[in-house]
Structure formats: structure tokens, C-alpha cells
């Protein structure tokens, strides 16, 4: 049996939470295949946590970082028009763990270049 790649999907959420969740769902649908499994734990967290409440946001962000630390994520792919503050934390953890981080949009590629400096 062929091993599938698990891919953590990084995408800005704040601002237009429902709209950004829809964008992430669309990305997950496009990526999910016989070779790849998208992972976006925040999609579940945002169903019961309020991103506008700092304590809820912190719980959600901590869950995302723990997902990266668990050792089953093969790559992190970045989408959206920028790397948000939450994504920055995720990128830092991914890089510290040796997880390849791959920008997939112009905005994230630009911000990732700045991030690496």
C-alpha cells in the first residue's frame, strides 16, 4: 500500500472567518487524493471557538501547533494573500521540526522570503 503525504494547510483565517473557512475547505477538496491528505484542525475548532475571543483563539492556535508537533505532518503548504500572525507561529514550529514549508501563492511566497531573512 502506498503511503500518503499528510499536508498541514496554512491559511489566514481572521477578518472574514466564514469566507476563509470556505477557501480552506475548497483547498482541502482540491488537494485530497490518493497521494495526499490535507490537515486543517482549525476548521473543526472554529465550529465551537470564537476567533474574536483571545482565550478561544489561543486554544485554537495551541491545537494547531500541537498537531505539527505530533510527528505525522509531512509538509506544510501555505495559501492566501499573506502569512498571518497565526500562520507565522505555525511556520516557526514546522521549520524547527524540519517539516518542509511550501508557499503555494504569490502572497505567501513573498512573506516567506521575508520570514526567512
Helices and strands as residue ranges (DSSP letters): E 5-11, H 17-31, E 36-39, H 42-45, H 54-69, E 75-79, H 85-96, E 100-103, H 106-116
